Amino acid sequence: MLPKILVVDDDRYTRTLIAQLLRSSAQVLLAPDGEVARQLFAEHDFNLVLMDQRLPQHQGLDLLREFRTRRPRMVAILMTGFADVRDAVAAVREGLFDYLTKPFEDLEALEAVIGKALELDAAYREIDSLRARLAAGSGAPAVVGQSAVMDRLLGQMRQVAGLDTTVLLEGESGTGKDLMAKLIHAWSPRVAQPYLEVNCGGLPESLLESLLFGYDKGAFTGAAQAAAGYFEKAHGGTLFLDEIADMSPKLQSSLLRVLQDHTCARIGSITQRQTDFRLVCATNRPLADEVKAGRFREDLYYRINVVALRLPPLRERVGDVVQLAVHFLERYNTKFGKHCGPFTAAAMSALEAARWPGNVRELQHCIERVVALQTGGVIDADQLSLPAHAASQETDAGGVHISASYQDARAEFERDYLRRLLASAAGNVSEAARLSGIPRQNLYVRMRRWGIVTIE
C-alpha cells in the first residue's frame, strides 16, 4: 500500500508540484489552509506531513505542534522561505524531521528528504507492530527488519522450525544467531519444553564437559552432589550450542556419540540416560573450512549440517538499519529514562552509509552510547561518533570509494564535496554558494542534511 502524505500550502503551484512529483510513489492529499489540514489530519492516518510555515491565519509550526499532541511520533517536514530558516532550525531541535526552503530548485533533493522521512515513519510503525505482537503473547522473540534477505531467511526458518531436524546457523559475529535459535524453538512443536543454550567458546573444556554431561557425586573435587547436564535437562526441548567450531576435539567426539545413540552418561557414572532434544548449532566461521583445516570432525559436521541457514551481515540488510536504530533508541530511552531523538535525515544517512563490521551488535552499542551521553533532543550525524571503519573501504583502481548502491555513492560524493567546498570558502557559506553555483538557501539545506554546518 502506498504511503499517505498530507501537503499543506496555500500556493497552488507548490501543491501541484509535490503531488506530481510523488504521484507514482505515494497517495497525496492537498490542503490550501490550516482548517482543511485539520480536517484531513483527523480523518486519515498520514505517513508524512509537509507543512508550509506561512499559511492564511496560521503558522505552520503551530499547526504541527497541535498535530503532534494527537500523534507524538508524527513525521513532518516544514516548507519555508529563507527568511524563516532560523525558526525551522529551532523546530528541528524540537523533533521536526527536516525543513525545505522554497522555491524548490532541486527536485531530487526534495525527493530524497521525503524518502528519508517515510523511512523513519516505516521504522516507527514496524516497532509498534512488534510491540503489538509481543503484547499478544506469542512467546516468539521480536525480529526487527523487513528487508528482502531477512524475509527469505525467516521464511526458511518457518519451514524447518516445525520439522524435528538439526539446524546449523552460520553468520558473522553480531548477526543475531542466538535470537534466531530462540525463534526456531518458539516456532517449533517443542516450544513448551526447555530451551537451553551454551557458548562453546566461552568455557574451558572441563567446565563445558561437566555442563553438558552433568556429573555424579564425588566425580571430581568439589562435586558435593550429583547434577544433571544440559543433555538431560534439554530432554523434549531444544539445545543451542553457540560457536560450536570452538569445541575441543574430545568434546566433538563425545557430542557425536550422544547424537548417534540419543544417550549420555554423567561424568563419574556408567549409567546411560536417554535424551531427546532438538539441536541447533551456530558458528561465525564456515565449518566446511574448519573441516578442511582439520580443526573440526568431518563426521560430526555431516551430522549437524542437516539444514544450514546463513544469517546475512547488516550491510546486506538493505533498509533494516534505520528500523533497528529506532528500535534500540526506544529501548535505551526507556532503560535510561530519557527522551532522545528522533534521528535527523543526516543521522539516518550516516547510519545507512556505515559498514557495521560488528553487525547488529555494533549498531546496538552505538545507539546505547548516544543515548547514554545525551541529555535529550534530536540525534544528528555528528553525535553518532561513528568509528573510522564505519565508512565503506572498498575502492576502485582510481581510489574512488564504492558504495553498496548508486544512491549511497551519490550521497557519499555530495557529503565529501560539500565539506571540501566549505573548506575552500574558509567557512563562508555565501562564498561557497558563489563558487558552486548552488543558490545559498539550497546550499544551507544540503549542508544541514549532512550535519556539515549550522545556520549563521
Summary of the structure (lengths in Angstrom):
residues: 456
radius of gyration: 27.6
end to end distance: 41.4
largest distance: 88.6
contacts: 1436
relative contact order: 0.09
helix: 50%
strand: 16%
